[in-house]
Amino acid sequence: MTTTSATLIPAALAPQSTTPFGDHGLSQAVVSSPVADAHNGKLFIETVGCQMNMLDSELVVGALRKQGYSLTDDPREADTILFNTCSVREHAEHKIYSALGRLKFSKQARPNQVIGVLGCMAQKDQELVFQRAPHVDLVVGTGQLAEVPKLIDAARSRRERSLAVSLDRKEAGRAAVSDSFQSYDPLREPAMRPTPHQAFVRIVIGCDKFCTYCVVPMTRGPEQSRPPRDILHEVKVLADQGVKEVTLLGQTVNSYKHTQDGRLFRLSDLLEHIHDVDGILRLKFVTNFPKDMSDDLLRAVRDLPKCAQYLHVPAQSGCNEMLKRMKRGYTVEDYREMFGRIRSTLPKAAVSSDFIVGFCGETEEAHQKSLDLIRECRFKNSFIFKYSPRPGTKAFELHADDIPEAVKKQRNAEMLALQNQISAEDNAAFIGEDVEVLVEGLSKTEIKRGDTSASTGPVQLTGRTSCDRIVVFNGNPRLAGSLATIQIDDVTPTTMLGQIVTREVQHGSSLLLPILA
């Protein structure tokens, strides 16, 4: 596959102070796992944004670990600092630029330190990153991540500053632009996964929907579906590594279509093949586009026991005028029809959604229509965002950002309160019920407490049901990666709390035994 060549620019490292790095916290927690005996120094990577970014970071770190890098969770110790960025909202970009600003002080004290900006913001801003942060050494877009190791070497050995980005969709034809967005799938890096038992697998690259508010078609390139045989091989490798839950990723994952050996593979066909992989206990896929929610996909989720009974299908608005202005390609009536088909085929499935409040021209009536849709559909949860104008999008060019920030905040709070009320009510229906949970590991509370290796009793664990409901309970950490039955005692809008009932142990014969601390 051809790629755009990196643009090499002579280094202009101009650090200005020896002040320490300072607070490096961003909106996404650092995932790292230090290892010893590295010969290429220490690597710090900060990941902001969606699951696709988390997967990209895993792949980049996997490539660098092969070269001897070790991970650190402290940027002050790092010889190489990478930021994998998001451009969906302005706030995420501001945090990255603020962190880069603090790093100029570190660079003077350690001139051989390499600083890189990766991902969507790199693809969107390109040279602007160097203008705002001259001490940055490399800017690498989403389609050029395979270049990161050699660009780091160039920065360190030859003091070269590098820009490696894919073609703009306005610069060339679809084929050339698609080729410039590489499918980057090297050896995986288990230390970067959400847990040792969970992994993301990319099946769709890019997006062709061109919603007016969204930068993704520009930062991720044209929609491309990966070959089924490559995906299946990757899942088998993950299963051999002990992964129990695989989440298939795509900006519009249910748009997946690929012709292989003369046969058209849809997402439903792909699920059937992955379902047969030994060791995998649960299959999930995100994010779905409403117009592409086909009946064959719903039947596959219904008929394949490993498929999670959970669908994330963003509505974005409950008002037709807003949907038209967003260029979503469907009406509220279309969304309701799709939702009805989900309920008919999967009556127990949980559905979550996304909503944008304060989009250009949104009236109070339009906002109320979105609230009505939430009341009607009773989503498991909704990801609610205040509209953030993004340069390069049609909404930025054509529509004024005319909703005051105070109104956006008020509508955001009102929608969140309604969703929390619905989530709490629906979760309460599970009190006293037994649910099957795939145990993920220690809860966030337990992780904050520190080392539990010397614990003689149960610790707080977390997991999810097939409907993606979070369950917290006490148990043995060795349960991670297994299925457990939990009786629900209490709930919040976001979490269910319970206790282990029984566990089935297979050893010569099947026994039903209580779980001991």
Secondary structure as UniProt FT lines:
FT   STRAND          7..10
FT   STRAND          42..47
FT   HELIX           51..66
FT   TURN            67..68
FT   STRAND          70..71
FT   HELIX           75..77
FT   STRAND          80..85
FT   HELIX           90..109
FT   TURN            111..112
FT   STRAND          114..119
FT   HELIX           120..125
FT   HELIX           127..132
FT   TURN            134..135
FT   STRAND          138..140
FT   HELIX           142..147
FT   HELIX           148..158
FT   STRAND          160..164
FT   TURN            169..171
FT   HELIX           174..180
FT   HELIX           190..192
FT   TURN            196..197
FT   STRAND          198..202
FT   STRAND          204..205
FT   TURN            212..213
FT   HELIX           216..220
FT   STRAND          224..225
FT   HELIX           228..240
FT   TURN            241..242
FT   STRAND          245..249
FT   TURN            251..252
FT   HELIX           253..255
FT   STRAND          257..260
FT   TURN            261..262
FT   STRAND          263..266
FT   HELIX           267..275
FT   TURN            278..279
FT   STRAND          282..286
FT   HELIX           290..292
FT   HELIX           295..303
FT   TURN            305..306
FT   STRAND          310..312
FT   HELIX           320..326
FT   HELIX           332..345
FT   TURN            347..348
FT   STRAND          350..357
FT   TURN            360..361
FT   HELIX           364..377
FT   STRAND          382..386
FT   TURN            391..392
FT   HELIX           394..398
FT   HELIX           405..428
FT   TURN            429..432
FT   STRAND          434..442
FT   HELIX           444..449
FT   TURN            453..454
FT   STRAND          459..465
FT   TURN            466..467
FT   STRAND          470..475
FT   HELIX           477..479
FT   TURN            480..481
FT   STRAND          483..491
FT   STRAND          495..500
FT   STRAND          503..506
FT   STRAND          510..513
//
